[in-house]
Structure formats: structure tokens, C-alpha cells
Amino acid sequence: MRFHLIGPFEIVADDGRIHRPGTPKVCQTLALLLTRPNEIVTAESLIQELWGERPPRSAVTTLQTYIYHARRMFLQEELVAPERALIVTSPPGYTIQVADDEVDIRVFEKLVTQSRNLLCDGDAVAALRTVREALDLWRGPALSHFPAGDLLTGHIVHLEELRIRAFEIRIEAEERLGRHRESIPELRRLINDYPLNEWFHSQLIAALGAAGRRAEALQAYEHVRRLLADELGLEPSLELKRIQIRLLSPEAMDAWAPVRMSGQEPAALRSGI
């Protein structure tokens, strides 16, 4: 059995059948448990996710009802064998007992880490293959099938940050393999999705310069300069300014090299997350 949370929440049985729980509160309960597989999620945390700061007086009893409905769903839909203990009462809360490879968000996190390590080790081919496998897990916005409470919203933000990191790894792996032209369409799309991410802008400008499209690269620099000034009242980063200087210098263009990521964390500003 597999649990898909990156996109509409769905459960895939071993025989390939797909089940989408129809009750939003049951979905929320299961999703929060699945973000922490094999760990105790307290009843207090589940109540906070379901009702925020104003839970009803019957919150504990109602939560127990949602757990009961979730257990019954797995049995009625024949998603698990009757003898398998899936959702276990573990005071002061509940635990869902699943392997990491049964939950797509855990698989995604593992693949991103592997791809980052491969890139650091200089294996751009394997890093690119691995990070593509990670990004292919995205079927749409995470947990988009139902409204998320505060705790799940925080996890969605974490997943989106990690997705941006995966895009960064994929772009740099392609750059290291000399695929400057191939990365340009994707970088334009990423800039449209994350307009304040300076690293994506710098990579587009660098890719255009490396592809011999200096005029377009300078136009792209002017675009991000105006965007940062209009939206945030900021000047371009030192990295972007250095790229502009290189674009304006024919001698520097002869020794063009891609811009590398710095550190282990996403390098740029983001919006709309």
C-alpha cells in the first residue's frame, strides 16, 4: 500500500486500486499521522489541526470517531489485511505504522537528500536522474484535496521549500553537464512560478550568456532589477551584479562559467508560498 500526499490525498492498494477518502476531517487526521509515520502524534496536536484554537467541547470524542472511521475505511475497502495493525492507539495519541517507502513525502525527502549528496560528490548524471525521480512524485499542490489546518500548512510549506531545493539541484546538475540551452525553458517557467527567487534569475541570465544570447541575458537582468526594486525596494544581489559585469565584458564572456549554488539551503528569496 502507498500513501500519496503530494497532490490530492489518495491511498493506492497493493492491487493498484486508488481510494480517495471523502471526509475532509478524516483526511486531515490521516495526513497528519502520515507526516510522522511510526511516531506518536498526540491527541492535542490532532485536535489543533482539526479545529485550531477553538475546538468544540466534544473534540476528544469526535477525534476518536474520526479514528474509528479511518480504521473502518481501511477494512471495508480491503486496503489492509484484517490482521495488520495500521492505526494504533498510543497514549497520549495515535501512531500510524507504515514503512517510509509507503509514504510519498518520505520518499521525496530521501531522494532530494540523495541527489544533493551525489551532486556534492561530483556525480551530476546520477544527481540529475535522482532529483528527476523526486520531482516526478509531484502530482499537484501537496494535500490539495481538502483544507489544511495550521500543522499541515506548516508541513506543506516545508515540502514546497524542499521542492525549490530540488529544482535548484536539477538546474545545477544540468549546468554542470553543459546543458545550458536545455535549462532555459525550465528556468523561465520557474521564474514565473517563483518571481522573487534571485537564484533562478541568476541561473537564467547565466544560461543565456553561456548560450551566446547576451542581449537576452541583459534584458533578463534588467527585468529582475526592476522587479526587485518595484516589489521590495531592493537592489540586485552582488552575485547578479557580477553576472551583469561579465555580460558587459567581452573578455569575461570568453571564460564564462555557470553560477553554482552556495551552501546547503535554498539561496534566494521566495514569494507566494
One Martini backbone bead per residue (centre of mass of N, CA, C, O) as a GRO file, in nm:
protein
  273
    1MET     BB    1   0.100   0.034   0.018
    2ARG     BB    2   0.013   0.379  -0.069
    3PHE     BB    3   0.085   0.730   0.004
    4HIS     BB    4  -0.061   1.031  -0.130
    5LEU     BB    5   0.031   1.390  -0.072
    6ILE     BB    6   0.142   1.489  -0.356
    7GLY     BB    7  -0.150   1.604  -0.377
    8PRO     BB    8  -0.401   1.432  -0.385
    9PHE     BB    9  -0.538   1.237  -0.155
   10GLU     BB   10  -0.414   0.893  -0.164
   11ILE     BB   11  -0.481   0.536  -0.187
   12VAL     BB   12  -0.273   0.255  -0.270
   13ALA     BB   13  -0.309  -0.047  -0.346
   14ASP     BB   14  -0.155  -0.343  -0.423
   15ASP     BB   15  -0.364  -0.372  -0.688
   16GLY     BB   16  -0.405  -0.041  -0.774
   17ARG     BB   17  -0.610   0.079  -0.613
   18ILE     BB   18  -0.796   0.386  -0.571
   19HIS     BB   19  -0.831   0.589  -0.273
   20ARG     BB   20  -1.057   0.861  -0.171
   21PRO     BB   21  -1.123   1.026   0.085
   22GLY     BB   22  -1.430   1.211   0.164
   23THR     BB   23  -1.344   1.311   0.451
   24PRO     BB   24  -1.175   1.576   0.559
   25LYS     BB   25  -1.112   1.498   0.861
   26VAL     BB   26  -0.990   1.224   0.792
   27CYS     BB   27  -0.769   1.332   0.613
   28GLN     BB   28  -0.627   1.505   0.824
   29THR     BB   29  -0.564   1.282   1.023
   30LEU     BB   30  -0.397   1.102   0.833
   31ALA     BB   31  -0.192   1.313   0.732
   32LEU     BB   32  -0.061   1.376   1.005
   33LEU     BB   33   0.032   1.090   1.063
   34LEU     BB   34   0.206   1.066   0.786
   35THR     BB   35   0.419   1.291   0.868
   36ARG     BB   36   0.462   1.070   1.132
   37PRO     BB   37   0.573   0.790   1.102
   38ASN     BB   38   0.596   0.592   1.388
   39GLU     BB   39   0.466   0.823   1.555
   40ILE     BB   40   0.351   1.012   1.805
   41VAL     BB   41   0.034   1.167   1.790
   42THR     BB   42  -0.126   1.381   1.952
   43ALA     BB   43  -0.437   1.475   2.034
   44GLU     BB   44  -0.371   1.774   2.051
   45SER     BB   45  -0.263   1.803   1.760
   46LEU     BB   46  -0.515   1.701   1.613
   47ILE     BB   47  -0.705   1.917   1.726
   48GLN     BB   48  -0.554   2.160   1.616
   49GLU     BB   49  -0.583   2.081   1.316
   50LEU     BB   50  -0.904   2.060   1.308
   51TRP     BB   51  -0.975   2.349   1.509
   52GLY     BB   52  -0.762   2.491   1.647
   53GLU     BB   53  -0.838   2.734   1.902
   54ARG     BB   54  -1.164   2.612   1.869
   55PRO     BB   55  -1.267   2.365   2.015
   56PRO     BB   56  -1.481   2.149   2.095
   57ARG     BB   57  -1.601   1.977   2.362
   58SER     BB   58  -1.603   1.703   2.165
   59ALA     BB   59  -1.314   1.652   2.047
   60VAL     BB   60  -1.222   1.376   2.155
   61THR     BB   61  -1.465   1.211   2.055
   62THR     BB   62  -1.448   1.296   1.757
   63LEU     BB   63  -1.166   1.188   1.704
   64GLN     BB   64  -1.236   0.893   1.762
   65THR     BB   65  -1.433   0.877   1.525
   66TYR     BB   66  -1.225   0.925   1.298
   67ILE     BB   67  -1.051   0.681   1.364
   68TYR     BB   68  -1.272   0.473   1.321
   69HIS     BB   69  -1.331   0.544   1.021
   70ALA     BB   70  -1.048   0.484   0.919
   71ARG     BB   71  -1.033   0.188   0.997
   72ARG     BB   72  -1.291   0.099   0.844
   73MET     BB   73  -1.199   0.180   0.561
   74PHE     BB   74  -0.960  -0.020   0.532
   75LEU     BB   75  -1.145  -0.271   0.557
   76GLN     BB   76  -1.378  -0.220   0.351
   77GLU     BB   77  -1.158  -0.163   0.107
   78GLU     BB   78  -0.921  -0.361   0.130
   79LEU     BB   79  -0.625  -0.225   0.211
   80VAL     BB   80  -0.604  -0.424   0.454
   81ALA     BB   81  -0.533  -0.653   0.661
   82PRO     BB   82  -0.696  -0.749   0.943
   83GLU     BB   83  -0.411  -0.807   1.107
   84ARG     BB   84  -0.332  -0.517   1.059
   85ALA     BB   85  -0.171  -0.261   1.237
   86LEU     BB   86  -0.207   0.074   1.165
   87ILE     BB   87  -0.386   0.219   1.385
   88VAL     BB   88  -0.252   0.321   1.696
   89THR     BB   89  -0.297   0.334   2.026
   90SER     BB   90  -0.075   0.600   2.178
   91PRO     BB   91  -0.017   0.723   2.447
   92PRO     BB   92  -0.139   1.051   2.382
   93GLY     BB   93  -0.231   0.889   2.099
   94TYR     BB   94  -0.117   0.820   1.765
   95THR     BB   95  -0.024   0.554   1.526
   96ILE     BB   96   0.130   0.500   1.208
   97GLN     BB   97   0.215   0.185   1.049
   98VAL     BB   98   0.479   0.260   0.828
   99ALA     BB   99   0.670   0.278   0.568
  100ASP     BB  100   0.854   0.508   0.406
  101ASP     BB  101   0.790   0.382   0.107
  102GLU     BB  102   0.463   0.447   0.152
  103VAL     BB  103   0.550   0.761   0.155
  104ASP     BB  104   0.602   1.018  -0.059
  105ILE     BB  105   0.740   1.230   0.126
  106ARG     BB  106   0.972   1.042   0.214
  107VAL     BB  107   1.082   0.980  -0.063
  108PHE     BB  108   1.141   1.270  -0.146
  109GLU     BB  109   1.340   1.342   0.078
  110LYS     BB  110   1.546   1.119   0.012
  111LEU     BB  111   1.608   1.200  -0.287
  112VAL     BB  112   1.712   1.484  -0.234
  113THR     BB  113   1.947   1.404  -0.057
  114GLN     BB  114   2.086   1.222  -0.264
  115SER     BB  115   2.125   1.437  -0.489
  116ARG     BB  116   2.297   1.630  -0.324
  117ASN     BB  117   2.529   1.431  -0.263
  118LEU     BB  118   2.601   1.367  -0.558
  119LEU     BB  119   2.675   1.657  -0.635
  120CYS     BB  120   2.900   1.691  -0.421
  121ASP     BB  121   3.056   1.433  -0.557
  122GLY     BB  122   3.025   1.491  -0.890
  123ASP     BB  123   2.744   1.333  -0.981
  124ALA     BB  124   2.538   1.463  -1.211
  125VAL     BB  125   2.388   1.227  -1.339
  126ALA     BB  126   2.270   1.098  -1.079
  127ALA     BB  127   2.142   1.355  -0.967
  128LEU     BB  128   1.946   1.402  -1.200
  129ARG     BB  129   1.795   1.134  -1.184
  130THR     BB  130   1.702   1.160  -0.884
  131VAL     BB  131   1.554   1.440  -0.895
  132ARG     BB  132   1.349   1.356  -1.106
  133GLU     BB  133   1.215   1.139  -0.934
  134ALA     BB  134   1.119   1.335  -0.718
  135LEU     BB  135   0.949   1.537  -0.900
  136ASP     BB  136   0.752   1.311  -1.014
  137LEU     BB  137   0.571   1.299  -0.744
  138TRP     BB  138   0.429   1.544  -0.848
  139ARG     BB  139   0.056   1.609  -0.885
  140GLY     BB  140   0.057   1.868  -0.712
  141PRO     BB  141  -0.050   2.014  -0.461
  142ALA     BB  142  -0.018   1.961  -0.147
  143LEU     BB  143  -0.296   1.862  -0.003
  144SER     BB  144  -0.551   1.952  -0.219
  145HIS     BB  145  -0.831   1.791  -0.117
  146PHE     BB  146  -0.811   1.975   0.150
  147PRO     BB  147  -0.824   2.147   0.423
  148ALA     BB  148  -0.571   2.297   0.612
  149GLY     BB  149  -0.413   2.328   0.890
  150ASP     BB  150  -0.154   2.444   1.067
  151LEU     BB  151   0.029   2.187   1.059
  152LEU     BB  152   0.002   2.118   0.756
  153THR     BB  153   0.091   2.390   0.646
  154GLY     BB  154   0.381   2.366   0.749
  155HIS     BB  155   0.444   2.112   0.575
  156ILE     BB  156   0.391   2.236   0.301
  157VAL     BB  157   0.614   2.445   0.317
  158HIS     BB  158   0.843   2.243   0.340
  159LEU     BB  159   0.793   2.102   0.068
  160GLU     BB  160   0.830   2.356  -0.108
  161GLU     BB  161   1.120   2.410  -0.028
  162LEU     BB  162   1.224   2.132  -0.128
  163ARG     BB  163   1.140   2.173  -0.420
  164ILE     BB  164   1.326   2.409  -0.478
  165ARG     BB  165   1.582   2.254  -0.421
  166ALA     BB  166   1.540   2.049  -0.649
  167PHE     BB  167   1.552   2.253  -0.877
  168GLU     BB  168   1.839   2.347  -0.819
  169ILE     BB  169   1.974   2.075  -0.863
  170ARG     BB  170   1.883   2.033  -1.156
  171ILE     BB  171   2.010   2.284  -1.278
  172GLU     BB  172   2.304   2.233  -1.192
  173ALA     BB  173   2.339   1.960  -1.327
  174GLU     BB  174   2.293   2.067  -1.614
  175GLU     BB  175   2.523   2.272  -1.610
  176ARG     BB  176   2.757   2.067  -1.559
  177LEU     BB  177   2.668   1.920  -1.844
  178GLY     BB  178   2.617   2.171  -2.055
  179ARG     BB  179   2.281   2.242  -2.045
  180HIS     BB  180   2.190   2.543  -2.110
  181ARG     BB  181   1.962   2.541  -2.322
  182GLU     BB  182   1.774   2.330  -2.178
  183SER     BB  183   1.723   2.523  -1.912
  184ILE     BB  184   1.566   2.778  -2.007
  185PRO     BB  185   1.260   2.702  -2.005
  186GLU     BB  186   1.251   2.622  -1.705
  187LEU     BB  187   1.347   2.893  -1.587
  188ARG     BB  188   1.109   3.057  -1.688
  189ARG     BB  189   0.898   2.900  -1.525
  190LEU     BB  190   1.018   2.944  -1.241
  191ILE     BB  191   1.000   3.254  -1.247
  192ASN     BB  192   0.693   3.258  -1.267
  193ASP     BB  193   0.651   3.097  -0.990
  194TYR     BB  194   0.936   3.253  -0.865
  195PRO     BB  195   0.999   3.582  -0.889
  196LEU     BB  196   1.198   3.615  -0.606
  197ASN     BB  197   1.416   3.417  -0.718
  198GLU     BB  198   1.742   3.489  -0.770
  199TRP     BB  199   1.871   3.222  -0.860
  200PHE     BB  200   1.699   3.175  -1.111
  201HIS     BB  201   1.782   3.434  -1.251
  202SER     BB  202   2.088   3.381  -1.259
  203GLN     BB  203   2.066   3.120  -1.429
  204LEU     BB  204   1.935   3.242  -1.678
  205ILE     BB  205   2.151   3.449  -1.743
  206ALA     BB  206   2.384   3.244  -1.763
  207ALA     BB  207   2.259   3.063  -1.984
  208LEU     BB  208   2.237   3.283  -2.200
  209GLY     BB  209   2.537   3.354  -2.204
  210ALA     BB  210   2.642   3.060  -2.271
  211ALA     BB  211   2.452   3.066  -2.546
  212GLY     BB  212   2.502   3.367  -2.680
  213ARG     BB  213   2.254   3.556  -2.532
  214ARG     BB  214   2.324   3.857  -2.427
  215ALA     BB  215   2.078   4.039  -2.470
  216GLU     BB  216   1.880   3.860  -2.311
  217ALA     BB  217   2.040   3.865  -2.047
  218LEU     BB  218   2.016   4.173  -2.002
  219GLN     BB  219   1.708   4.176  -1.995
  220ALA     BB  220   1.684   3.985  -1.748
  221TYR     BB  221   1.829   4.174  -1.555
  222GLU     BB  222   1.638   4.417  -1.580
  223HIS     BB  223   1.390   4.270  -1.480
  224VAL     BB  224   1.491   4.199  -1.189
  225ARG     BB  225   1.562   4.483  -1.103
  226ARG     BB  226   1.272   4.598  -1.121
  227LEU     BB  227   1.131   4.392  -0.941
  228LEU     BB  228   1.287   4.446  -0.675
  229ALA     BB  229   1.220   4.748  -0.662
  230ASP     BB  230   0.904   4.734  -0.674
  231GLU     BB  231   0.850   4.504  -0.447
  232LEU     BB  232   1.118   4.570  -0.222
  233GLY     BB  233   1.345   4.793  -0.256
  234LEU     BB  234   1.581   4.644  -0.418
  235GLU     BB  235   1.882   4.528  -0.499
  236PRO     BB  236   2.075   4.342  -0.648
  237SER     BB  237   2.278   4.113  -0.605
  238LEU     BB  238   2.609   4.056  -0.625
  239GLU     BB  239   2.584   3.821  -0.822
  240LEU     BB  240   2.419   3.970  -1.039
  241LYS     BB  241   2.621   4.202  -1.087
  242ARG     BB  242   2.851   4.019  -1.187
  243ILE     BB  243   2.704   3.913  -1.433
  244GLN     BB  244   2.670   4.184  -1.574
  245ILE     BB  245   2.970   4.247  -1.604
  246ARG     BB  246   3.032   3.999  -1.779
  247LEU     BB  247   2.838   4.074  -2.011
  248LEU     BB  248   2.999   4.359  -2.064
  249SER     BB  249   3.254   4.155  -2.099
  250PRO     BB  250   3.416   3.994  -2.343
  251GLU     BB  251   3.645   3.858  -2.181
  252ALA     BB  252   3.458   3.714  -1.973
  253MET     BB  253   3.286   3.549  -2.180
  254ASP     BB  254   3.519   3.345  -2.260
  255ALA     BB  255   3.496   3.243  -1.929
  256TRP     BB  256   3.239   3.103  -1.889
  257ALA     BB  257   3.042   3.023  -1.592
  258PRO     BB  258   2.854   2.880  -1.382
  259VAL     BB  259   2.630   2.912  -1.124
  260ARG     BB  260   2.663   2.829  -0.799
  261MET     BB  261   2.573   2.693  -0.527
  262SER     BB  262   2.525   2.795  -0.189
  263GLY     BB  263   2.533   2.567   0.012
  264GLN     BB  264   2.233   2.382   0.155
  265GLU     BB  265   2.037   2.614   0.095
  266PRO     BB  266   1.823   2.809  -0.014
  267ALA     BB  267   1.930   3.120  -0.191
  268ALA     BB  268   1.639   3.265  -0.194
  269LEU     BB  269   1.381   3.438  -0.256
  270ARG     BB  270   1.025   3.415  -0.173
  271SER     BB  271   0.690   3.362  -0.311
  272GLY     BB  272   0.372   3.226  -0.265
  273ILE     BB  273   0.392   3.008   0.002
   0.00000   0.00000   0.00000
